[in-house]
């Protein structure tokens, strides 16, 4: 898997010219996992996140790759 194909768990915060509703309406195929007020937690590709940054629609904080996130979840469920 190349860097551009990695799926990320990311926190999105809209910038002044954007809004949560606008981000949710974008046809870019992100998986929205959680919504907390003015913040979204999403599963998205590097390309999707880079596009949001390039268009200055949201501050993007990459929390971990989706694979790392899922591995931590599996480890916490094992006795």
Secondary structure, 3 states (H helix, E strand, C coil): CCHHHCEEEEEEEECCCCCHHHHHHCCCCCEEEEEECCEEEEEEEHHHHHHHHHCCCEEEEEEEEHHHHHHHHHHHHCC
